[in-house]
């Protein structure tokens, strides 16, 4: 099922604003069927709070959402053989955790057992679109826009990276791709990773 709505430019997809996301969450919470309500909320929260795309979400179960001591709520994304674990943005953690607890070992976005259809997220988008159409006819929410919002939130905190790119006179990370393999590896400490990605509050620095 295709996602109908405004067509973004080929080189940029507009991120969802916080106000738009609040509207979408409220609309998702208005479904009378508890299962539908949870699936739509899960689709929204996985993409906005953990940067999941539809391919990631089709594998996610309630059991893939878990707590780490001192590092907040995390979600396991992607197929088992290539999965990654991502801290959930703290302000959305409780909502996703509640949905996950109700879902158990089942799919977060479908009635079926994971991996579910690639169209599962698109189907939920259409359901949500119909629910919002009356009051918000021009608001179109997609996993791509939600993921872009998560990515933008991560990137705007990287002041040091922005300063470096400006000083180097480059406008794209493509210019430094060949150096990535020589850079220090990212932290393996879940608490530090959660702090860096908004899964827990940032601690004060000396």
KAKAGI-V573300 format. One record per pair of residues at least 24 apart in sequence whose C-alpha atoms are under 6 Angstrom apart, sorted by the first residue. I is the first residue (numbers start at 1). GAP is how many residues later the second one is. If there is no record, write none. Layout:
i=I gap=GAP
i=I gap=GAP
This chain:
i=15 gap=130
i=15 gap=133
i=15 gap=134
i=16 gap=129
i=16 gap=130
i=16 gap=133
i=38 gap=61
i=39 gap=69
i=39 gap=70
i=40 gap=84
i=42 gap=66
i=47 gap=96
i=47 gap=99
i=47 gap=100
i=48 gap=98
i=48 gap=99
i=48 gap=102
i=49 gap=39
i=49 gap=40
i=50 gap=38
i=51 gap=96
i=51 gap=99
i=54 gap=67
i=58 gap=57
i=58 gap=58
i=59 gap=55
i=59 gap=56
i=60 gap=47
i=61 gap=44
i=61 gap=45
i=61 gap=46
i=61 gap=47
i=62 gap=38
i=62 gap=41
i=62 gap=42
i=62 gap=43
i=62 gap=46
i=63 gap=41
i=63 gap=42
i=70 gap=121
i=71 gap=119
i=71 gap=120
i=71 gap=123
i=72 gap=127
i=72 gap=128
i=87 gap=107
i=87 gap=112
i=88 gap=111
i=89 gap=109
i=89 gap=110
i=90 gap=109
i=90 gap=110
